[in-house]
Amino acid sequence: MTERGQRMLKCTVRRSHQLSAESLAKDLNTLCGFQISTTTVHGELHGMGFHGLAAASKPYITKCNAKRRMQWCKAHHH
């Protein structure tokens, strides 16, 4: 991958954080005329320090637990 392609890739990732490597490869292929595979884009992103992270799932709060939390907060307000 050329330096120009790396700069364009980095700029694209910074503009929109939620794109996948596959969609980034398609964008670079159509907009810039590059022929880059998804694997290459993924490797370049890894090399630039961009790593995909999944959001941590939070447990649902039941009505009973919400009521207990509110009671505790009111009791420990001061």
mmCIF file of the N, C-alpha and C atoms, coordinates in Angstrom:
data_MODEL
# 
_entry.id   MODEL 
# 
loop_
_atom_site.group_PDB 
_atom_site.id 
_atom_site.type_symbol 
_atom_site.label_atom_id 
_atom_site.label_alt_id 
_atom_site.label_comp_id 
_atom_site.label_asym_id 
_atom_site.label_entity_id 
_atom_site.label_seq_id 
_atom_site.pdbx_PDB_ins_code 
_atom_site.Cartn_x 
_atom_site.Cartn_y 
_atom_site.Cartn_z 
_atom_site.occupancy 
_atom_site.B_iso_or_equiv 
_atom_site.pdbx_formal_charge 
_atom_site.auth_seq_id 
_atom_site.auth_comp_id 
_atom_site.auth_asym_id 
_atom_site.auth_atom_id 
_atom_site.pdbx_PDB_model_num 
ATOM 1   N N  . MET A 1 1  ? 0.850   -1.175 0.000  1.00 0.00 ? 1  MET A N  1 
ATOM 2   C CA . MET A 1 1  ? 0.000   0.000  0.000  1.00 0.00 ? 1  MET A CA 1 
ATOM 3   C C  . MET A 1 1  ? 0.894   1.235  0.000  1.00 0.00 ? 1  MET A C  1 
ATOM 4   N N  . THR A 1 2  ? 0.561   2.222  -0.777 1.00 0.00 ? 2  THR A N  1 
ATOM 5   C CA . THR A 1 2  ? 1.381   3.427  -0.887 1.00 0.00 ? 2  THR A CA 1 
ATOM 6   C C  . THR A 1 2  ? 1.150   4.352  0.295  1.00 0.00 ? 2  THR A C  1 
ATOM 7   N N  . GLU A 1 3  ? 2.032   5.328  0.440  1.00 0.00 ? 3  GLU A N  1 
ATOM 8   C CA . GLU A 1 3  ? 1.881   6.301  1.530  1.00 0.00 ? 3  GLU A CA 1 
ATOM 9   C C  . GLU A 1 3  ? 0.611   7.112  1.359  1.00 0.00 ? 3  GLU A C  1 
ATOM 10  N N  . ARG A 1 4  ? 0.284   7.446  0.113  1.00 0.00 ? 4  ARG A N  1 
ATOM 11  C CA . ARG A 1 4  ? -0.940  8.206  -0.162 1.00 0.00 ? 4  ARG A CA 1 
ATOM 12  C C  . ARG A 1 4  ? -2.167  7.399  0.275  1.00 0.00 ? 4  ARG A C  1 
ATOM 13  N N  . GLY A 1 5  ? -2.163  6.118  -0.041 1.00 0.00 ? 5  GLY A N  1 
ATOM 14  C CA . GLY A 1 5  ? -3.263  5.258  0.357  1.00 0.00 ? 5  GLY A CA 1 
ATOM 15  C C  . GLY A 1 5  ? -3.389  5.146  1.864  1.00 0.00 ? 5  GLY A C  1 
ATOM 16  N N  . GLN A 1 6  ? -2.251  5.084  2.551  1.00 0.00 ? 6  GLN A N  1 
ATOM 17  C CA . GLN A 1 6  ? -2.275  5.015  4.015  1.00 0.00 ? 6  GLN A CA 1 
ATOM 18  C C  . GLN A 1 6  ? -2.847  6.296  4.608  1.00 0.00 ? 6  GLN A C  1 
ATOM 19  N N  . ARG A 1 7  ? -2.452  7.445  4.029  1.00 0.00 ? 7  ARG A N  1 
ATOM 20  C CA . ARG A 1 7  ? -2.989  8.723  4.528  1.00 0.00 ? 7  ARG A CA 1 
ATOM 21  C C  . ARG A 1 7  ? -4.498  8.804  4.315  1.00 0.00 ? 7  ARG A C  1 
ATOM 22  N N  . MET A 1 8  ? -4.943  8.365  3.150  1.00 0.00 ? 8  MET A N  1 
ATOM 23  C CA . MET A 1 8  ? -6.382  8.394  2.857  1.00 0.00 ? 8  MET A CA 1 
ATOM 24  C C  . MET A 1 8  ? -7.148  7.456  3.784  1.00 0.00 ? 8  MET A C  1 
ATOM 25  N N  . LEU A 1 9  ? -6.578  6.306  4.052  1.00 0.00 ? 9  LEU A N  1 
ATOM 26  C CA . LEU A 1 9  ? -7.208  5.339  4.946  1.00 0.00 ? 9  LEU A CA 1 
ATOM 27  C C  . LEU A 1 9  ? -7.313  5.910  6.353  1.00 0.00 ? 9  LEU A C  1 
ATOM 28  N N  . LYS A 1 10 ? -6.232  6.498  6.841  1.00 0.00 ? 10 LYS A N  1 
ATOM 29  C CA . LYS A 1 10 ? -6.235  7.079  8.187  1.00 0.00 ? 10 LYS A CA 1 
ATOM 30  C C  . LYS A 1 10 ? -7.250  8.213  8.283  1.00 0.00 ? 10 LYS A C  1 
ATOM 31  N N  . CYS A 1 11 ? -7.312  9.047  7.260  1.00 0.00 ? 11 CYS A N  1 
ATOM 32  C CA . CYS A 1 11 ? -8.261  10.160 7.255  1.00 0.00 ? 11 CYS A CA 1 
ATOM 33  C C  . CYS A 1 11 ? -9.702  9.652  7.257  1.00 0.00 ? 11 CYS A C  1 
ATOM 34  N N  . THR A 1 12 ? -9.966  8.623  6.476  1.00 0.00 ? 12 THR A N  1 
ATOM 35  C CA . THR A 1 12 ? -11.310 8.043  6.410  1.00 0.00 ? 12 THR A CA 1 
ATOM 36  C C  . THR A 1 12 ? -11.720 7.438  7.741  1.00 0.00 ? 12 THR A C  1 
ATOM 37  N N  . VAL A 1 13 ? -10.803 6.755  8.398  1.00 0.00 ? 13 VAL A N  1 
ATOM 38  C CA . VAL A 1 13 ? -11.111 6.124  9.686  1.00 0.00 ? 13 VAL A CA 1 
ATOM 39  C C  . VAL A 1 13 ? -11.372 7.178  10.747 1.00 0.00 ? 13 VAL A C  1 
ATOM 40  N N  . ARG A 1 14 ? -10.622 8.248  10.726 1.00 0.00 ? 14 ARG A N  1 
ATOM 41  C CA . ARG A 1 14 ? -10.826 9.298  11.734 1.00 0.00 ? 14 ARG A CA 1 
ATOM 42  C C  . ARG A 1 14 ? -12.155 10.015 11.540 1.00 0.00 ? 14 ARG A C  1 
ATOM 43  N N  . ARG A 1 15 ? -12.620 10.114 10.290 1.00 0.00 ? 15 ARG A N  1 
ATOM 44  C CA . ARG A 1 15 ? -13.898 10.765 10.024 1.00 0.00 ? 15 ARG A CA 1 
ATOM 45  C C  . ARG A 1 15 ? -15.071 9.913  10.494 1.00 0.00 ? 15 ARG A C  1 
ATOM 46  N N  . SER A 1 16 ? -14.993 8.628  10.257 1.00 0.00 ? 16 SER A N  1 
ATOM 47  C CA . SER A 1 16 ? -16.092 7.741  10.646 1.00 0.00 ? 16 SER A CA 1 
ATOM 48  C C  . SER A 1 16 ? -15.511 6.494  11.297 1.00 0.00 ? 16 SER A C  1 
ATOM 49  N N  . HIS A 1 17 ? -15.674 6.401  12.608 1.00 0.00 ? 17 HIS A N  1 
ATOM 50  C CA . HIS A 1 17 ? -15.043 5.352  13.409 1.00 0.00 ? 17 HIS A CA 1 
ATOM 51  C C  . HIS A 1 17 ? -15.702 3.985  13.265 1.00 0.00 ? 17 HIS A C  1 
ATOM 52  N N  . GLN A 1 18 ? -16.938 3.934  12.817 1.00 0.00 ? 18 GLN A N  1 
ATOM 53  C CA . GLN A 1 18 ? -17.677 2.682  12.884 1.00 0.00 ? 18 GLN A CA 1 
ATOM 54  C C  . GLN A 1 18 ? -17.684 1.888  11.583 1.00 0.00 ? 18 GLN A C  1 
ATOM 55  N N  . LEU A 1 19 ? -16.820 2.243  10.651 1.00 0.00 ? 19 LEU A N  1 
ATOM 56  C CA . LEU A 1 19 ? -16.764 1.495  9.402  1.00 0.00 ? 19 LEU A CA 1 
ATOM 57  C C  . LEU A 1 19 ? -15.943 0.228  9.575  1.00 0.00 ? 19 LEU A C  1 
ATOM 58  N N  . SER A 1 20 ? -16.344 -0.811 8.892  1.00 0.00 ? 20 SER A N  1 
ATOM 59  C CA . SER A 1 20 ? -15.601 -2.066 8.942  1.00 0.00 ? 20 SER A CA 1 
ATOM 60  C C  . SER A 1 20 ? -14.472 -2.028 7.910  1.00 0.00 ? 20 SER A C  1 
ATOM 61  N N  . ALA A 1 21 ? -13.554 -2.957 8.035  1.00 0.00 ? 21 ALA A N  1 
ATOM 62  C CA . ALA A 1 21 ? -12.444 -3.039 7.087  1.00 0.00 ? 21 ALA A CA 1 
ATOM 63  C C  . ALA A 1 21 ? -12.974 -3.321 5.682  1.00 0.00 ? 21 ALA A C  1 
ATOM 64  N N  . GLU A 1 22 ? -14.035 -4.086 5.593  1.00 0.00 ? 22 GLU A N  1 
ATOM 65  C CA . GLU A 1 22 ? -14.628 -4.404 4.289  1.00 0.00 ? 22 GLU A CA 1 
ATOM 66  C C  . GLU A 1 22 ? -15.187 -3.158 3.611  1.00 0.00 ? 22 GLU A C  1 
ATOM 67  N N  . SER A 1 23 ? -15.914 -2.346 4.364  1.00 0.00 ? 23 SER A N  1 
ATOM 68  C CA . SER A 1 23 ? -16.481 -1.130 3.772  1.00 0.00 ? 23 SER A CA 1 
ATOM 69  C C  . SER A 1 23 ? -15.392 -0.111 3.446  1.00 0.00 ? 23 SER A C  1 
ATOM 70  N N  . LEU A 1 24 ? -14.344 -0.063 4.260  1.00 0.00 ? 24 LEU A N  1 
ATOM 71  C CA . LEU A 1 24 ? -13.229 0.828  3.956  1.00 0.00 ? 24 LEU A CA 1 
ATOM 72  C C  . LEU A 1 24 ? -12.528 0.413  2.671  1.00 0.00 ? 24 LEU A C  1 
ATOM 73  N N  . ALA A 1 25 ? -12.362 -0.879 2.471  1.00 0.00 ? 25 ALA A N  1 
ATOM 74  C CA . ALA A 1 25 ? -11.726 -1.378 1.251  1.00 0.00 ? 25 ALA A CA 1 
ATOM 75  C C  . ALA A 1 25 ? -12.577 -1.020 0.032  1.00 0.00 ? 25 ALA A C  1 
ATOM 76  N N  . LYS A 1 26 ? -13.891 -1.171 0.145  1.00 0.00 ? 26 LYS A N  1 
ATOM 77  C CA . LYS A 1 26 ? -14.780 -0.818 -0.960 1.00 0.00 ? 26 LYS A CA 1 
ATOM 78  C C  . LYS A 1 26 ? -14.697 0.671  -1.268 1.00 0.00 ? 26 LYS A C  1 
ATOM 79  N N  . ASP A 1 27 ? -14.681 1.508  -0.214 1.00 0.00 ? 27 ASP A N  1 
ATOM 80  C CA . ASP A 1 27 ? -14.579 2.954  -0.411 1.00 0.00 ? 27 ASP A CA 1 
ATOM 81  C C  . ASP A 1 27 ? -13.294 3.328  -1.117 1.00 0.00 ? 27 ASP A C  1 
ATOM 82  N N  . LEU A 1 28 ? -12.181 2.778  -0.677 1.00 0.00 ? 28 LEU A N  1 
ATOM 83  C CA . LEU A 1 28 ? -10.904 3.087  -1.304 1.00 0.00 ? 28 LEU A CA 1 
ATOM 84  C C  . LEU A 1 28 ? -10.858 2.587  -2.740 1.00 0.00 ? 28 LEU A C  1 
ATOM 85  N N  . ASN A 1 29 ? -11.460 1.441  -2.995 1.00 0.00 ? 29 ASN A N  1 
ATOM 86  C CA . ASN A 1 29 ? -11.477 0.894  -4.355 1.00 0.00 ? 29 ASN A CA 1 
ATOM 87  C C  . ASN A 1 29 ? -12.306 1.763  -5.303 1.00 0.00 ? 29 ASN A C  1 
ATOM 88  N N  . THR A 1 30 ? -13.456 2.243  -4.840 1.00 0.00 ? 30 THR A N  1 
ATOM 89  C CA . THR A 1 30 ? -14.330 3.010  -5.719 1.00 0.00 ? 30 THR A CA 1 
ATOM 90  C C  . THR A 1 30 ? -13.900 4.470  -5.838 1.00 0.00 ? 30 THR A C  1 
ATOM 91  N N  . LEU A 1 31 ? -13.568 5.096  -4.726 1.00 0.00 ? 31 LEU A N  1 
ATOM 92  C CA . LEU A 1 31 ? -13.253 6.520  -4.751 1.00 0.00 ? 31 LEU A CA 1 
ATOM 93  C C  . LEU A 1 31 ? -11.873 6.828  -5.320 1.00 0.00 ? 31 LEU A C  1 
ATOM 94  N N  . CYS A 1 32 ? -10.909 6.023  -4.980 1.00 0.00 ? 32 CYS A N  1 
ATOM 95  C CA . CYS A 1 32 ? -9.522  6.344  -5.318 1.00 0.00 ? 32 CYS A CA 1 
ATOM 96  C C  . CYS A 1 32 ? -8.956  5.487  -6.448 1.00 0.00 ? 32 CYS A C  1 
ATOM 97  N N  . GLY A 1 33 ? -9.651  4.465  -6.817 1.00 0.00 ? 33 GLY A N  1 
ATOM 98  C CA . GLY A 1 33 ? -9.150  3.608  -7.874 1.00 0.00 ? 33 GLY A CA 1 
ATOM 99  C C  . GLY A 1 33 ? -8.107  2.606  -7.418 1.00 0.00 ? 33 GLY A C  1 
ATOM 100 N N  . PHE A 1 34 ? -7.934  2.440  -6.125 1.00 0.00 ? 34 PHE A N  1 
ATOM 101 C CA . PHE A 1 34 ? -6.995  1.449  -5.597 1.00 0.00 ? 34 PHE A CA 1 
ATOM 102 C C  . PHE A 1 34 ? -7.613  0.062  -5.688 1.00 0.00 ? 34 PHE A C  1 
ATOM 103 N N  . GLN A 1 35 ? -6.793  -0.946 -5.793 1.00 0.00 ? 35 GLN A N  1 
ATOM 104 C CA . GLN A 1 35 ? -7.241  -2.328 -5.719 1.00 0.00 ? 35 GLN A CA 1 
ATOM 105 C C  . GLN A 1 35 ? -6.671  -2.924 -4.441 1.00 0.00 ? 35 GLN A C  1 
ATOM 106 N N  . ILE A 1 36 ? -7.409  -2.769 -3.361 1.00 0.00 ? 36 ILE A N  1 
ATOM 107 C CA . ILE A 1 36 ? -6.933  -3.186 -2.047 1.00 0.00 ? 36 ILE A CA 1 
ATOM 108 C C  . ILE A 1 36 ? -7.909  -4.209 -1.473 1.00 0.00 ? 36 ILE A C  1 
ATOM 109 N N  . SER A 1 37 ? -7.380  -5.273 -0.923 1.00 0.00 ? 37 SER A N  1 
ATOM 110 C CA . SER A 1 37 ? -8.233  -6.294 -0.319 1.00 0.00 ? 37 SER A CA 1 
ATOM 111 C C  . SER A 1 37 ? -8.588  -5.913 1.113  1.00 0.00 ? 37 SER A C  1 
ATOM 112 N N  . THR A 1 38 ? -9.604  -6.558 1.619  1.00 0.00 ? 38 THR A N  1 
ATOM 113 C CA . THR A 1 38 ? -10.040 -6.327 2.993  1.00 0.00 ? 38 THR A CA 1 
ATOM 114 C C  . THR A 1 38 ? -8.944  -6.712 3.986  1.00 0.00 ? 38 THR A C  1 
ATOM 115 N N  . THR A 1 39 ? -8.235  -7.774 3.687  1.00 0.00 ? 39 THR A N  1 
ATOM 116 C CA . THR A 1 39 ? -7.149  -8.232 4.563  1.00 0.00 ? 39 THR A CA 1 
ATOM 117 C C  . THR A 1 39 ? -6.036  -7.201 4.650  1.00 0.00 ? 39 THR A C  1 
ATOM 118 N N  . THR A 1 40 ? -5.717  -6.567 3.525  1.00 0.00 ? 40 THR A N  1 
ATOM 119 C CA . THR A 1 40 ? -4.684  -5.537 3.513  1.00 0.00 ? 40 THR A CA 1 
ATOM 120 C C  . THR A 1 40 ? -5.119  -4.339 4.338  1.00 0.00 ? 40 THR A C  1 
ATOM 121 N N  . VAL A 1 41 ? -6.366  -3.923 4.177  1.00 0.00 ? 41 VAL A N  1 
ATOM 122 C CA . VAL A 1 41 ? -6.888  -2.791 4.946  1.00 0.00 ? 41 VAL A CA 1 
ATOM 123 C C  . VAL A 1 41 ? -6.849  -3.113 6.432  1.00 0.00 ? 41 VAL A C  1 
ATOM 124 N N  . HIS A 1 42 ? -7.261  -4.329 6.794  1.00 0.00 ? 42 HIS A N  1 
ATOM 125 C CA . HIS A 1 42 ? -7.256  -4.737 8.196  1.00 0.00 ? 42 HIS A CA 1 
ATOM 126 C C  . HIS A 1 42 ? -5.834  -4.698 8.756  1.00 0.00 ? 42 HIS A C  1 
ATOM 127 N N  . GLY A 1 43 ? -4.881  -5.207 8.014  1.00 0.00 ? 43 GLY A N  1 
ATOM 128 C CA . GLY A 1 43 ? -3.485  -5.199 8.462  1.00 0.00 ? 43 GLY A CA 1 
ATOM 129 C C  . GLY A 1 43 ? -2.925  -3.796 8.588  1.00 0.00 ? 43 GLY A C  1 
ATOM 130 N N  . GLU A 1 44 ? -3.254  -2.927 7.637  1.00 0.00 ? 44 GLU A N  1 
ATOM 131 C CA . GLU A 1 44 ? -2.788  -1.540 7.692  1.00 0.00 ? 44 GLU A CA 1 
ATOM 132 C C  . GLU A 1 44 ? -3.379  -0.813 8.903  1.00 0.00 ? 44 GLU A C  1 
ATOM 133 N N  . LEU A 1 45 ? -4.663  -1.038 9.163  1.00 0.00 ? 45 LEU A N  1 
ATOM 134 C CA . LEU A 1 45 ? -5.302  -0.410 10.322 1.00 0.00 ? 45 LEU A CA 1 
ATOM 135 C C  . LEU A 1 45 ? -4.647  -0.880 11.620 1.00 0.00 ? 45 LEU A C  1 
ATOM 136 N N  . HIS A 1 46 ? -4.332  -2.157 11.678 1.00 0.00 ? 46 HIS A N  1 
ATOM 137 C CA . HIS A 1 46 ? -3.651  -2.705 12.854 1.00 0.00 ? 46 HIS A CA 1 
ATOM 138 C C  . HIS A 1 46 ? -2.286  -2.049 13.022 1.00 0.00 ? 46 HIS A C  1 
ATOM 139 N N  . GLY A 1 47 ? -1.575  -1.882 11.924 1.00 0.00 ? 47 GLY A N  1 
ATOM 140 C CA . GLY A 1 47 ? -0.256  -1.260 11.958 1.00 0.00 ? 47 GLY A CA 1 
ATOM 141 C C  . GLY A 1 47 ? -0.304  0.203  12.366 1.00 0.00 ? 47 GLY A C  1 
ATOM 142 N N  . MET A 1 48 ? -1.412  0.883  12.040 1.00 0.00 ? 48 MET A N  1 
ATOM 143 C CA . MET A 1 48 ? -1.582  2.299  12.399 1.00 0.00 ? 48 MET A CA 1 
ATOM 144 C C  . MET A 1 48 ? -2.036  2.470  13.844 1.00 0.00 ? 48 MET A C  1 
ATOM 145 N N  . GLY A 1 49 ? -2.408  1.378  14.494 1.00 0.00 ? 49 GLY A N  1 
ATOM 146 C CA . GLY A 1 49 ? -2.837  1.469  15.889 1.00 0.00 ? 49 GLY A CA 1 
ATOM 147 C C  . GLY A 1 49 ? -4.340  1.489  16.074 1.00 0.00 ? 49 GLY A C  1 
ATOM 148 N N  . PHE A 1 50 ? -5.091  1.251  15.008 1.00 0.00 ? 50 PHE A N  1 
ATOM 149 C CA . PHE A 1 50 ? -6.547  1.188  15.113 1.00 0.00 ? 50 PHE A CA 1 
ATOM 150 C C  . PHE A 1 50 ? -6.954  -0.261 15.341 1.00 0.00 ? 50 PHE A C  1 
ATOM 151 N N  . HIS A 1 51 ? -7.630  -0.511 16.445 1.00 0.00 ? 51 HIS A N  1 
ATOM 152 C CA . HIS A 1 51 ? -8.070  -1.860 16.788 1.00 0.00 ? 51 HIS A CA 1 
ATOM 153 C C  . HIS A 1 51 ? -9.563  -1.818 17.063 1.00 0.00 ? 51 HIS A C  1 
ATOM 154 N N  . GLY A 1 52 ? -10.276 -2.815 16.594 1.00 0.00 ? 52 GLY A N  1 
ATOM 155 C CA . GLY A 1 52 ? -11.713 -2.872 16.816 1.00 0.00 ? 52 GLY A CA 1 
ATOM 156 C C  . GLY A 1 52 ? -12.031 -3.340 18.227 1.00 0.00 ? 52 GLY A C  1 
ATOM 157 N N  . LEU A 1 53 ? -12.993 -2.697 18.838 1.00 0.00 ? 53 LEU A N  1 
ATOM 158 C CA . LEU A 1 53 ? -13.415 -3.061 20.187 1.00 0.00 ? 53 LEU A CA 1 
ATOM 159 C C  . LEU A 1 53 ? -14.925 -3.237 20.202 1.00 0.00 ? 53 LEU A C  1 
ATOM 160 N N  . ALA A 1 54 ? -15.388 -4.216 20.926 1.00 0.00 ? 54 ALA A N  1 
ATOM 161 C CA . ALA A 1 54 ? -16.821 -4.418 21.103 1.00 0.00 ? 54 ALA A CA 1 
ATOM 162 C C  . ALA A 1 54 ? -17.246 -3.775 22.418 1.00 0.00 ? 54 ALA A C  1 
ATOM 163 N N  . ALA A 1 55 ? -18.395 -3.146 22.406 1.00 0.00 ? 55 ALA A N  1 
ATOM 164 C CA . ALA A 1 55 ? -18.897 -2.511 23.619 1.00 0.00 ? 55 ALA A CA 1 
ATOM 165 C C  . ALA A 1 55 ? -19.228 -3.579 24.659 1.00 0.00 ? 55 ALA A C  1 
ATOM 166 N N  . ALA A 1 56 ? -18.949 -3.271 25.912 1.00 0.00 ? 56 ALA A N  1 
ATOM 167 C CA . ALA A 1 56 ? -19.250 -4.193 26.999 1.00 0.00 ? 56 ALA A CA 1 
ATOM 168 C C  . ALA A 1 56 ? -20.759 -4.210 27.234 1.00 0.00 ? 56 ALA A C  1 
ATOM 169 N N  . SER A 1 57 ? -21.310 -5.394 27.413 1.00 0.00 ? 57 SER A N  1 
ATOM 170 C CA . SER A 1 57 ? -22.741 -5.487 27.665 1.00 0.00 ? 57 SER A CA 1 
ATOM 171 C C  . SER A 1 57 ? -23.013 -5.247 29.146 1.00 0.00 ? 57 SER A C  1 
ATOM 172 N N  . LYS A 1 58 ? -24.071 -4.489 29.399 1.00 0.00 ? 58 LYS A N  1 
ATOM 173 C CA . LYS A 1 58 ? -24.443 -4.184 30.777 1.00 0.00 ? 58 LYS A CA 1 
ATOM 174 C C  . LYS A 1 58 ? -25.668 -5.010 31.162 1.00 0.00 ? 58 LYS A C  1 
ATOM 175 N N  . PRO A 1 59 ? -25.732 -5.453 32.393 1.00 0.00 ? 59 PRO A N  1 
ATOM 176 C CA . PRO A 1 59 ? -26.903 -6.228 32.807 1.00 0.00 ? 59 PRO A CA 1 
ATOM 177 C C  . PRO A 1 59 ? -28.132 -5.315 32.929 1.00 0.00 ? 59 PRO A C  1 
ATOM 178 N N  . TYR A 1 60 ? -29.278 -5.867 32.641 1.00 0.00 ? 60 TYR A N  1 
ATOM 179 C CA . TYR A 1 60 ? -30.509 -5.105 32.769 1.00 0.00 ? 60 TYR A CA 1 
ATOM 180 C C  . TYR A 1 60 ? -30.836 -4.893 34.246 1.00 0.00 ? 60 TYR A C  1 
ATOM 181 N N  . ILE A 1 61 ? -31.421 -3.752 34.557 1.00 0.00 ? 61 ILE A N  1 
ATOM 182 C CA . ILE A 1 61 ? -31.797 -3.445 35.929 1.00 0.00 ? 61 ILE A CA 1 
ATOM 183 C C  . ILE A 1 61 ? -33.284 -3.765 36.088 1.00 0.00 ? 61 ILE A C  1 
ATOM 184 N N  . THR A 1 62 ? -33.585 -4.649 37.000 1.00 0.00 ? 62 THR A N  1 
ATOM 185 C CA . THR A 1 62 ? -34.977 -5.019 37.235 1.00 0.00 ? 62 THR A CA 1 
ATOM 186 C C  . THR A 1 62 ? -35.664 -3.915 38.037 1.00 0.00 ? 62 THR A C  1 
ATOM 187 N N  . LYS A 1 63 ? -36.985 -3.934 38.026 1.00 0.00 ? 63 LYS A N  1 
ATOM 188 C CA . LYS A 1 63 ? -37.743 -2.928 38.781 1.00 0.00 ? 63 LYS A CA 1 
ATOM 189 C C  . LYS A 1 63 ? -37.441 -3.023 40.275 1.00 0.00 ? 63 LYS A C  1 
ATOM 190 N N  . CYS A 1 64 ? -37.301 -4.247 40.762 1.00 0.00 ? 64 CYS A N  1 
ATOM 191 C CA . CYS A 1 64 ? -36.999 -4.465 42.176 1.00 0.00 ? 64 CYS A CA 1 
ATOM 192 C C  . CYS A 1 64 ? -35.628 -3.881 42.522 1.00 0.00 ? 64 CYS A C  1 
ATOM 193 N N  . ASN A 1 65 ? -34.640 -4.141 41.670 1.00 0.00 ? 65 ASN A N  1 
ATOM 194 C CA . ASN A 1 65 ? -33.290 -3.642 41.918 1.00 0.00 ? 65 ASN A CA 1 
ATOM 195 C C  . ASN A 1 65 ? -33.250 -2.115 41.806 1.00 0.00 ? 65 ASN A C  1 
ATOM 196 N N  . ALA A 1 66 ? -33.997 -1.539 40.864 1.00 0.00 ? 66 ALA A N  1 
ATOM 197 C CA . ALA A 1 66 ? -34.042 -0.085 40.715 1.00 0.00 ? 66 ALA A CA 1 
ATOM 198 C C  . ALA A 1 66 ? -34.644 0.554  41.962 1.00 0.00 ? 66 ALA A C  1 
ATOM 199 N N  . LYS A 1 67 ? -35.674 -0.084 42.516 1.00 0.00 ? 67 LYS A N  1 
ATOM 200 C CA . LYS A 1 67 ? -36.321 0.429  43.736 1.00 0.00 ? 67 LYS A CA 1 
ATOM 201 C C  . LYS A 1 67 ? -35.335 0.380  44.908 1.00 0.00 ? 67 LYS A C  1 
ATOM 202 N N  . ARG A 1 68 ? -34.611 -0.725 45.038 1.00 0.00 ? 68 ARG A N  1 
ATOM 203 C CA . ARG A 1 68 ? -33.609 -0.847 46.116 1.00 0.00 ? 68 ARG A CA 1 
ATOM 204 C C  . ARG A 1 68 ? -32.497 0.182  45.967 1.00 0.00 ? 68 ARG A C  1 
ATOM 205 N N  . ARG A 1 69 ? -32.055 0.420  44.748 1.00 0.00 ? 69 ARG A N  1 
ATOM 206 C CA . ARG A 1 69 ? -31.008 1.429  44.512 1.00 0.00 ? 69 ARG A CA 1 
ATOM 207 C C  . ARG A 1 69 ? -31.488 2.817  44.939 1.00 0.00 ? 69 ARG A C  1 
ATOM 208 N N  . MET A 1 70 ? -32.733 3.139  44.569 1.00 0.00 ? 70 MET A N  1 
ATOM 209 C CA . MET A 1 70 ? -33.280 4.441  44.916 1.00 0.00 ? 70 MET A CA 1 
ATOM 210 C C  . MET A 1 70 ? -33.398 4.593  46.433 1.00 0.00 ? 70 MET A C  1 
ATOM 211 N N  . GLN A 1 71 ? -33.814 3.548  47.111 1.00 0.00 ? 71 GLN A N  1 
ATOM 212 C CA . GLN A 1 71 ? -33.900 3.586  48.574 1.00 0.00 ? 71 GLN A CA 1 
ATOM 213 C C  . GLN A 1 71 ? -32.512 3.805  49.178 1.00 0.00 ? 71 GLN A C  1 
ATOM 214 N N  . TRP A 1 72 ? -31.512 3.113  48.648 1.00 0.00 ? 72 TRP A N  1 
ATOM 215 C CA . TRP A 1 72 ? -30.147 3.260  49.159 1.00 0.00 ? 72 TRP A CA 1 
ATOM 216 C C  . TRP A 1 72 ? -29.641 4.668  48.917 1.00 0.00 ? 72 TRP A C  1 
ATOM 217 N N  . CYS A 1 73 ? -29.917 5.225  47.736 1.00 0.00 ? 73 CYS A N  1 
ATOM 218 C CA . CYS A 1 73 ? -29.461 6.587  47.431 1.00 0.00 ? 73 CYS A CA 1 
ATOM 219 C C  . CYS A 1 73 ? -30.104 7.614  48.358 1.00 0.00 ? 73 CYS A C  1 
ATOM 220 N N  . LYS A 1 74 ? -31.382 7.458  48.598 1.00 0.00 ? 74 LYS A N  1 
ATOM 221 C CA . LYS A 1 74 ? -32.076 8.388  49.487 1.00 0.00 ? 74 LYS A CA 1 
ATOM 222 C C  . LYS A 1 74 ? -31.575 8.268  50.922 1.00 0.00 ? 74 LYS A C  1 
ATOM 223 N N  . ALA A 1 75 ? -31.253 7.045  51.344 1.00 0.00 ? 75 ALA A N  1 
ATOM 224 C CA . ALA A 1 75 ? -30.745 6.846  52.694 1.00 0.00 ? 75 ALA A CA 1 
ATOM 225 C C  . ALA A 1 75 ? -29.337 7.398  52.865 1.00 0.00 ? 75 ALA A C  1 
ATOM 226 N N  . HIS A 1 76 ? -28.532 7.389  51.811 1.00 0.00 ? 76 HIS A N  1 
ATOM 227 C CA . HIS A 1 76 ? -27.149 7.848  51.891 1.00 0.00 ? 76 HIS A CA 1 
ATOM 228 C C  . HIS A 1 76 ? -26.925 9.198  51.214 1.00 0.00 ? 76 HIS A C  1 
ATOM 229 N N  . HIS A 1 77 ? -27.991 9.972  51.092 1.00 0.00 ? 77 HIS A N  1 
ATOM 230 C CA . HIS A 1 77 ? -27.910 11.262 50.401 1.00 0.00 ? 77 HIS A CA 1 
ATOM 231 C C  . HIS A 1 77 ? -26.923 12.209 51.072 1.00 0.00 ? 77 HIS A C  1 
ATOM 232 N N  . HIS A 1 78 ? -26.945 12.260 52.385 1.00 0.00 ? 78 HIS A N  1 
ATOM 233 C CA . HIS A 1 78 ? -26.030 13.166 53.099 1.00 0.00 ? 78 HIS A CA 1 
ATOM 234 C C  . HIS A 1 78 ? -24.962 12.341 53.732 1.00 0.00 ? 78 HIS A C  1 
# 
